[in-house]
C-alpha cells in the first residue's frame, strides 16, 4: 500500500498497518470486470454489482485475496457532479466474484474505484464507470476550504504549500474538533478519496502521520492542475464522519 516505505525487519507498515513483505512481486495490473443487474440502472432503484478480478497470466477469475484494512475489497462510488460519495465493501462469493447491493440517488454517470489485493501479487486500484438513466443536476464544484462539519466532529484543513502545485508533494494537515474518542477506522486513522473535477483522477490515500495532538497529516501528489474534491473519513466514538473539501491545484509554471 505504501511502496516507498522500507524496513530491514518484519512488522507492520506504520502508515497503512499492512504486514510488510519480503521481495515485493512485480507490479502487474489485474483487470477488473464489472457487471450489474438489472441491465438498465435507474435512480433510487435497488441494483446489484458483480465485480471480477482477472489474473492477466491465466485470464481466469482470481479467487484468493489478502485483507486490506480489514476488508477484501473497498469500493468507492462518486457521481459525475461530485455530490454523491460512498465507501462500501463488496462481499466475496464462492466463484471469486464480489457482490454489492446499491441504490444510487440520481441519474447520469458514476465513477468507481476498487481497492483490492490479489494473493501472490501487489495491492491494486481499478477504475470503472456506471451509467444510470436520466441525468444528474449540474455540477456546482468550486473551491471550498472552510471547516467541514460532519456527524460528531469538525475538520479544519491547512496545506503546505498553501496553494498545492500539480506534480509536487503537498502536505494536508487536518485538525479535528473534538478529537477525544477518535478511533481507528478500518485499521487506520482515516481514509481519504481524492477525485479531480473531471473524474479522471481518483486517489485512495491514508494518513502519513498522526501526532499526539488533534492533527493528522496526509501527503498528496495532485497529478494535474484543476479542482479536486476530497472526502476524508474518520471514526469518533463509533460514528463514521465524512468531511469534504474542494482544493484548487495550480500548474508548476
C-alpha positions in Angstrom: 0.0 0.0 0.0 2.9 2.3 0.6 5.7 1.1 -1.7 8.0 3.9 -0.7 8.2 2.6 2.9 11.0 0.1 3.6 12.3 -1.7 6.7 15.2 -4.1 7.5 12.9 -6.0 9.9 9.5 -7.7 9.6 6.5 -6.0 11.0 3.6 -3.6 10.0 3.7 -0.6 7.8 3.3 2.4 10.2 1.2 4.3 7.6 -1.4 1.7 6.5 -1.0 -1.1 9.0 -0.4 -3.8 6.5 2.1 -6.6 7.0 5.5 -5.9 5.4 6.5 -8.5 2.9 9.9 -9.6 1.6 10.7 -9.2 -2.1 7.6 -7.4 -3.4 6.3 -9.1 -6.6 6.4 -7.3 -9.9 3.6 -4.7 -10.2 1.3 -6.2 -12.8 -2.2 -4.7 -13.4 -5.1 -7.1 -12.7 -8.2 -6.1 -14.8 -11.5 -5.6 -13.1 -14.7 -6.6 -14.9 -17.9 -5.0 -13.5 -21.5 -6.0 -14.5 -24.8 -5.2 -12.9 -28.4 -6.3 -12.7 -30.8 -5.0 -13.9 -29.2 -4.1 -17.3 -30.8 -0.6 -17.1 -29.9 1.2 -13.8 -32.4 3.7 -12.5 -32.1 6.3 -9.8 -33.4 5.2 -6.3 -34.0 1.7 -7.5 -32.2 -1.4 -6.0 -29.5 -2.9 -8.1 -26.6 -5.4 -7.7 -23.0 -5.0 -8.8 -20.8 -8.0 -9.6 -17.0 -7.5 -9.8 -14.5 -10.0 -11.1 -10.7 -9.6 -10.8 -8.9 -11.3 -13.7 -5.4 -12.8 -13.5 -3.6 -11.5 -16.6 -1.4 -14.5 -16.7 -4.2 -17.1 -16.9 -7.3 -15.0 -17.9 -9.1 -16.7 -15.0 -11.1 -15.1 -12.1 -8.9 -14.6 -9.0 -10.4 -16.4 -6.0 -7.9 -15.6 -3.3 -7.3 -12.2 -1.8 -5.4 -10.6 1.0 -7.2 -8.5 3.6 -6.6 -4.7 3.1 -7.6 -2.6 6.1 -9.9 -5.3 7.5 -11.8 -5.9 4.2 -11.1 -7.9 1.0 -12.3 -5.1 -1.2 -13.0 -1.4 -0.8 -15.3 0.2 -3.4 -15.7 4.0 -3.8 -18.6 5.4 -5.9 -18.8 9.1 -6.9 -21.4 10.8 -9.0 -20.4 12.9 -12.0 -21.4 16.2 -10.3 -19.3 15.1 -7.2 -22.3 15.4 -4.9 -22.6 11.7 -4.1 -19.9 9.7 -2.4 -19.9 6.2 -0.9 -17.3 3.8 0.5 -18.6 0.2 0.6 -17.2 -3.3 0.8 -18.4 -5.9 -1.8 -18.7 -9.4 -0.5 -16.6 -12.3 -1.9 -18.6 -15.2 -3.4 -17.5 -18.8 -3.8 -16.7 -18.3 -7.5 -14.3 -15.5 -6.8 -16.7 -12.6 -7.8 -17.6 -9.8 -5.4 -21.3 -8.7 -4.9 -22.6 -5.4 -3.7 -26.2 -4.2 -3.4 -26.6 -0.5 -4.3 -29.2 2.3 -4.6 -27.9 5.4 -6.3 -29.8 8.7 -5.9 -29.5 10.4 -9.3 -29.1 9.7 -13.0 -26.0 10.2 -15.1 -22.5 8.8 -14.8 -20.8 7.5 -11.7 -17.1 6.6 -11.4 -16.0 3.7 -9.2 -12.6 3.0 -7.6 -11.9 -0.6 -6.4 -9.1 -1.2 -3.9 -8.1 -4.9 -3.6 -5.0 -7.2 -3.1 -4.8 -10.4 -5.2 -2.9 -13.1 -3.4 0.7 -13.5 -4.7 0.5 -10.1 -6.3 0.5 -6.5 -5.1 -2.3 -4.1 -3.9 -4.3 -2.8 -6.9 -6.6 0.2 -7.7 -9.0 -0.2 -10.6 -11.3 2.5 -12.0 -14.6 1.8 -13.8 -17.8 3.6 -14.8 -21.6 3.2 -14.3 -24.4 4.9 -16.1 -27.9 5.4 -14.8 -30.9 6.5 -16.8 -31.6 10.3 -16.6 -29.2 13.0 -15.7 -27.6 14.4 -12.6 -28.1 18.0 -11.5 -25.3 20.3 -13.0 -22.0 20.3 -11.2 -21.5 23.2 -8.7 -17.9 22.4 -7.9 -16.0 25.5 -6.6 -13.0 25.8 -4.2 -14.2 25.1 -0.6 -11.6 25.2 2.2 -13.9 26.3 5.1 -14.0 23.9 8.1 -16.1 20.8 7.3 -18.7 19.7 9.9 -19.5 16.0 9.9 -21.6 13.8 12.2 -19.9 14.4 15.5 -16.8 16.4 14.7 -15.5 19.3 12.6 -12.3 19.2 10.5 -10.2 22.2 9.5 -7.7 21.9 6.7 -4.2 23.6 6.4 -2.0 22.9 3.4 1.7 23.2 2.8 2.3 24.8 0.4 -0.9 26.9 0.9 -1.6 26.5 -2.9 -0.8 23.0 -4.0 1.2 22.5 -7.2 0.5 19.7 -9.6 3.1 17.0 -9.7 4.7 18.1 -6.4 4.0 16.7 -2.9 1.5 18.7 -0.8 1.1 18.2 2.9 -2.5 18.3 4.1 -3.0 18.8 7.8 -6.4 18.0 9.3 -7.2 19.5 12.7 -10.1 17.7 14.4 -12.5 19.2 16.9 -13.3 17.5 19.2 -10.6 14.8 19.0 -11.4 12.8 22.1 -12.8 9.4 21.2 -11.0 9.3 17.9 -10.7 5.6 16.8 -9.1 3.6 14.1 -11.4 3.3 11.1 -10.9 0.0 9.2 -7.4 -0.3 10.5 -6.1 3.2 10.0 -6.8 6.7 11.4 -8.6 7.8 8.3 -9.4 7.0 4.7 -9.2 9.8 2.0 -10.5 9.8 -1.5 -9.2 12.5 -3.9 -11.1 13.0 -7.2 -10.4 15.5 -9.9 -13.4 17.6 -11.1 -13.4 15.8 -14.4 -13.4 12.4 -12.6 -10.3 11.2 -14.5 -8.0 11.0 -11.4 -9.0 9.1 -8.3 -6.6 8.5 -5.4 -7.2 6.4 -2.2 -4.8 7.7 0.5 -4.1 7.0 4.2 -2.5 9.3 6.8 1.2 9.8 6.6 1.4 10.8 10.3 -0.8 11.2 13.3 0.8 13.1 16.2 -0.3 13.2 19.8 -2.4 16.4 19.2 -5.6 16.7 17.1 -3.7 16.9 13.8 -3.5 14.2 11.1 -1.2 14.6 8.1 -1.7 13.3 4.6 0.9 13.6 1.8 -0.7 14.0 -1.6 0.7 14.5 -5.1 -2.1 16.0 -7.3 -1.4 14.8 -10.9 -2.8 17.8 -12.8 -3.9 21.4 -12.2 -7.6 22.0 -11.5 -10.1 21.4 -8.8 -10.1 18.3 -6.6 -12.8 17.2 -4.2 -11.5 15.4 -1.2 -13.7 13.2 1.1 -11.9 12.1 4.3 -13.5 9.6 6.8 -12.7 9.5 10.5 -14.3 7.4 13.2 -15.1 9.0 16.6 -17.0 7.2 19.4 -18.2 4.6 16.9 -19.5 7.1 14.4 -18.0 7.4 10.9 -17.5 11.1 10.0 -17.1 12.1 6.3 -15.6 15.5 5.8 -15.5 17.3 2.4 -13.1 19.9 0.9 -12.6 21.2 -2.6 -9.0 22.1 -3.3 -7.6 24.2 -6.2 -4.3 23.0 -7.6 -2.2 25.2 -9.8 0.3 24.4 -12.5 4.1 24.4 -11.8 4.6 27.2 -14.4 
